[in-house]
Amino acid sequence: MEEFDYLDEGEVYLDSACQSLRPRCVIDAVNKYYTEHNSCGERVKYKWGVETDEKVEEARNLVLKYLDLKPKKYTVSFTLNTTYGINLILSQIRADAFSKIMTSEIEHNSPFLSSIAFHERTGLPREVMKRNEDGSINVFDYDFTDAVVVINCASNFDGRKLLNIKEVVKAVHKAGGIIIIDAAQAMAHSVDILRGVEVDAICFSAHKLYAPSLGVIVWRDELDAKLVRGFVGGGMVDDVDKDSYVFSSENKEHRYTRFESGLQAWGEIIGLGVALKWLMKLPKSAWRNLENNYTELYEYLNSSAKVHFVNHEANPTMSFYVESLDSHLLGSALSRENVMARTGYFCVHYYLDHVLKQPPLVRFSLGLHNRPEDIDKVKKVMEKIIH
Ligand SMILES: Cc1ncc(COP(=O)(O)O)c(C=O)c1O
């Protein structure tokens, strides 16, 4: 694809689940900000600042459009990454408004550890739910009464999705709970599962969405009543007295400031807006190319008796180990052939190591930049290594 023409021939990048490659239009937009209107947003009156403000506002609107959520009910705030977003919310949740915290066994350390920290801070009980092989949760097995639920809607080791997300959200809300979705993996290639679903908050990382390094919190305005004030500073207030202040977020127009303390990454926010426009305009052939690539690679590897997958089906993200071959050594061998893939437990230590008792794994995570030639190359290299 033209947008990734900076990739050298023979360079195969298979780590999109960590950071997707950035299309040229995104890189150009960030450069443009730094070279043409480098200015602080939301405070300055000179013309560079006006241009920054327009583009930052556009990016906020595009996030809601991409997720098919209504601006009347939801607000978009920027932060550092998914981990920071989840921690920021959990660290400010009022313990007296809830009875427990629930997460699931297949989580990345980001929600997994922050749910432990929540339990330690509040003393509220913590429960780890099971996930089926297809990623769904058996809602009738759990009591969601007044619970804070924090779970992913797509995993980072095999891409399994929270297939019954609507049923889970309904059950949690009916029982008086709230649900925070870790959408770090869903946003780039599985956003359909999330579109229009009215959860309480969605946290994701723009760097896994073909955009610059940035975190995003999309949150329902009603969540505000369940939060204490915790992490505060510049850019968040309308007035300050000796011992008190007036939060700007009390005003719908400035609600996003609730989680935005201090200056933001304006150029990166603008880059996110451009990435979303690019994604929403991609031709069907780009998605078909991705599907063909990951299906072919999965089927090829799965046909070898020596390859053991965690995946139960083809997905752009796939994890496996090869019998009698240390995954880290395999990763280094792949790297010598210019194939870039991850090895280990990908921050899912509890599930992959302690529940499934897998050895360290190899993860191939494909993206829209991958060419059919990449797959031919990986197949050839794997053939050489395995046999
Ligand atoms: C499902 C999931 N959640 C959370 C994270 C944490 O993302 P970040 O490191 O950008 O905070 C990741 C990162 O890989 C992830 O895949």
The ligand as a Gaussian input file, in Angstrom:
#p B3LYP/6-31G(d) Opt

LIG

0 1
 C       -5.703000      -5.687000      25.165000
 C       -4.680000      -4.692000      25.626000
 N       -4.967000      -3.920000      26.666000
 C       -4.124000      -2.984000      27.114000
 C       -2.898000      -2.798000      26.516000
 C       -1.995000      -1.733000      27.036000
 O       -1.784000      -0.784000      26.046000
 P       -0.773000       0.425000      26.317000
 O        0.554000      -0.212000      26.596000
 O       -0.796000       1.205000      25.080000
 O       -1.266000       1.124000      27.520000
 C       -2.532000      -3.596000      25.434000
 C       -1.211000      -3.451000      24.817000
 O       -0.751000      -4.284000      24.074000
 C       -3.451000      -4.557000      24.969000
 O       -3.182000      -5.313000      23.915000

